[in-house]
Amino acid sequence: MLSSTLKEQLLQLEKKLLEPEIRLSKDELSNLLADSFFEFGSSGKVLYKDENIGEMSLSIVQMKLSDFEIHPMSEEIVLTTYRIYNEMKNEHSLRSSIWKLIDGR
């Protein structure tokens, strides 16, 4: 079983990515996201860190995270799953992220 410390650390990283001041900062996003990062946006568009980091920062909304869980995939990789509530659109969505330990981070 993974430690509660790891779960709390990943929860804080996920919450950080929802903060408007982080989403508006290319430097902060660049520090938090792996070079190989990509995501499927709600529009269905695939966004890549190296091509679309400016577009990622444009999606500023009020969101609350709940039902956070972690699922080990290996010693260095963890899948996180959670629910997001978008307060502006009054919508719930299920989300997931893969976190990988790279160079101690």
Secondary structure, DSSP 4 states (H G I P E B T S, - for coil): ---HHHHHHHHHHHHHHHSHHHHT-HHHHHHHS-TT-EEE-TTS-EEEHHHHHHHHTT----EEEEEEEEEESSSSEEEEEEEEEETTTTEEEEEEEEEE--TT-
